[in-house]
Amino acid sequence: MDALTALHSRVSTNLLCEPAPTKEQLENIFKAGMRACDHRNLTPWKYIVIEGEARNRFGELMVRVKTAMEGKALDSALTEKIKSKPLRAPTIIVVVANITSHDKVPDSEQLYSAAASAQMMMVAAHAQNLGAIWRSGSLMFRKEMRSGLGLNEQDQIVSFIYLGKPSVIKPVPELNSSDFVEYW
């Protein structure tokens, strides 16, 4: 798929199934992510891949983080719901903004660069006929999640990119640029 077709036709796909992306597909996704805009070449991103059995451990981490957030034990239905979330896709990539102190590049710009990296990865997945959805939520902002994933205090989770084969092909919504563009 050529670049403009991928950019113009990408949609989020929330119904994902096996097979997981191949190593070659993942490498293409990482290479695309590392081409994001990056002031001063700080490379303010890192990626954590969660596949196979690690998805169950990630679900357990999510339960621990939610329990800490609530300050009390969760009921069994909510516990099972949260534990199963990582099983919605065969592969998850945690995109992390690896913020470093820099006098000319503020933290916010490094965060935006990591978010741009995640978006590039979403398009690269689509270009390889993979389904992908950018997931987030309150758990990703918690220190318990960062420490559970082995991240440092200055690291910020930008997204959980769920990847797999699309179970359903979604139509591409029509958007008209004139609805969003003004000339000054």
N, C-alpha and C positions, 0 to 999 in steps of 0.2 A: 504494500500500500504506500503510495507517495505521501510526502509530508503534509501537503495541503488537504488531501482527502482525510487523513487521520485527524488533523486539527479541526476540520469542518464537520466531521461525523462522530466524534467521540461522545459517548453518553455513559453515565454511570450504570453499572449492572449489579443489582443486589442479589440476584439469584444465580449462584455460582456452584459448580460441581467439579469433580475430578474430570480430567487429569489436572494435576498441578502444573504450573509453568515448568518447562525444562530448564536445565542449568544455562543453556544458551539463551533462552528467552529472558531469564533473570539477569544474565550478564548484559544483554541489550538494554534492559530496563535500568540497571544501575548506570551504565554508560550514558544513557539519555539524562538521567537525574543529575549526573555530575557536569552536565553542560549548562546548567541553570546560571543565570546572571549571578555574579559573585565579585563584589567590590573588593579590590586588593587581593584577590585570589586566596581568601581565607579558608575556602572549602568548609563552610560552616554546617556540614551535614554529616550524618552517619546513618546507617541502615541496619536494622535487626530483622533477620528472617525467622519466621515462626512457621514450621511445617510439621506434619505428622503428629507424633505423640506430644511434641512441644505445645501444640494447640490446647491440649487438655491441661497442661501445667499453666498455660497462659490464662485459661478459664478459671483455674483455682486462684491465680494471682488477682484476677479481676474481682473474685468474690472477697478475698482478703481486703482489697482496697475499698470496695463498697461497704464492707463491714466496718472498717475504720472510719469511713466517711459518715456512716449512720450512727456510730458509737454504740451499736448493739448488734446482737446476732440477727441474721436475716432469716425470714421464714423459708421453709424448704422449697416452696414453689419459686420464689425469687432467686434463691441460691441456684437451683437447676437452670433457670432461664439465663442467668448471667454466665454460668459455667459453659453453657452450650453456644454462646455467642461466637467464640473463635472457630467453631465447627461449621460455620456458614460458608467457609471457603477453604480450599486445600492449602493455600499459602497466604500468609499475612506479612507485610513489610511494615515495620515501625519506622517512620521517618522522623529523625531527631535533628533538631537544631543544636549543633555543638557550638555554643556561644563562647567566644574568647574576647577578652578585654582588648579594645583597640581604640586609639585616640581619634582615628578618622572614620571608623565604621561602627556606628552605634549598634547596640544589641538588637534593636528593632529591625535594622536592615539585614542583619544576619538571619533573623527569624524569617523575614520575607524571602530571603534567598533559599532557605531550606523548604519553605512552602512552594516556591517556584520549582525546586527540585522534585518535590512530590507531584506537581502538575505535569512536569516533563515525563515522569515515570508513568503516570496515568495514560498519557498519549502514546508512549512507547508500548505499553501493554495493548492498547487498542490497535495499534499498527501491526501487531503480531496476532490479531484475532483472539486476544484474551479478553475476558470480562474483568472489570475492576470497579471498585467503589471506594471512595475516600470516606472512612468512618472516623468519628471523633467521639466526644462526650466528656462528661465531667471527670471520669476516672483518669483520663490522660493528663490532667493538670495536677494530680496529687503526687506529693513527694513519695508516698508508698509505692506508686506505680513506677516512678523513676528508679527508686532504689531496688524494687523487685526485678527490674530489667537490667540492673547493673549500671545505671547511668549516674553521672555526676550531678551535683547540685545545680550547676549552671546550664545543664542540658534541658531542653524543652521538647516534649513530644509534639510534633506537628500533625501527624496523621497516622492512622492505621489503614494501610492500603490492603484491601482484601482482593485476592486474585484467583482466577480459575477459569474454567470453561463456562461461557454463559449458558444458563439453562433456558433462557428465553431471549430472543433477539428483540431489543426495544427499538421502536421507531425514533428517528432523530427529529426532535422538535424543530419546527421552523422558527427562526428568529430573524428579525429584520434589523440590520445595523442602524437604520435611521431612527429606531426607537431608543437608541442608546448613545448616539454620537451627536455632539454639537460642535460647531466651528466657532471659534472665538475671534 
